[in-house]
Amino acid sequence: MTQRELYFISGSPPCWTVMLALEVKGLAYRQRRLDNAKREQKSPEFLKVSPRGQVPVLTHGDVTVREALAILSYLDATDLEPPLFGKGPKETARVWQVICECDGNLREPVGDISRPLFRGKAQEFAEPITKAAKVVRDELGLVETRLSSTPWLAGEALSAADLTLYPVLMQLSRAVAREEAASLELALHPIAEYFPQLGAWSKRIETLPGYHNAYPPHWK
Ligand SMILES: N[C@@H](CCC(=O)N[C@@H](CS)C(=O)NCC(=O)O)C(=O)O
């Protein structure tokens, strides 16, 4: 059997998305963790695999795939069950819609909140953090409404949409839980208190088989 290898940085949302997908599909793979503090992703050796020095990267025999969504679609093509991009046009469209909404509307403001908070710069960046929090709250409100009618973001089945949003939400959740965030009153912590459907959905993800294998090692 051809070995799969996944290059990743612990805690990186797109890497976590791919790891969850591998676990959900029950696919064996070797974890190749790169140390961001040592900038291992910019080593000459790794730049041959990923010219931008970015993760995730999946290698599988003579195939190398970069970009989380491209990797998910590769995994669906080699091992369909369970399908991550829907069964039929309506579900497929919904999966992509949610992914595009997450990438277009949430990823950046979540980064604007989490980067300064992780670096202990809450006060210095109080204004942009507060602004980004408003955008995030509005967007999560829309997700909350969606989850009041279906268990998963694209309908009745888990999909790439769920695996894309979950790590982004966890990044946010860790950031806003920091002590320095309290004085900013972002109305995002704990997320499940403000968005109960999202809280219940997170719990569903957390009971998926293999969830713990995909959990960022430096958070354990
Ligand atoms: N669009 C890419 C994003 C890749 C990306 O931004 N990776 C970050 C980790 S979240 C990275 O490799 N950062 C290290 C660096 O740029 O040096 C994907 O979804 O795979």
The ligand as an ORCA input file, in Angstrom:
! r2SCAN-3c Opt
* xyz 0 1
  N      -4.758     28.199      1.512
  C      -3.805     27.337      2.191
  C      -3.267     28.072      3.408
  C      -1.912     27.564      3.785
  C      -1.350     28.366      4.956
  O      -1.578     29.595      5.068
  N      -0.597     27.678      5.803
  C       0.025     28.333      6.933
  C      -0.368     27.628      8.220
  S      -2.052     27.991      8.608
  C       1.529     28.185      6.805
  O       2.018     27.255      6.217
  N       2.239     29.118      7.410
  C       3.676     29.046      7.497
  C       4.355     30.094      6.686
  O       3.706     30.724      5.821
  O       5.547     30.245      6.908
  C      -4.512     26.035      2.562
  O      -5.709     26.042      2.784
  O      -3.864     24.984      2.608
*
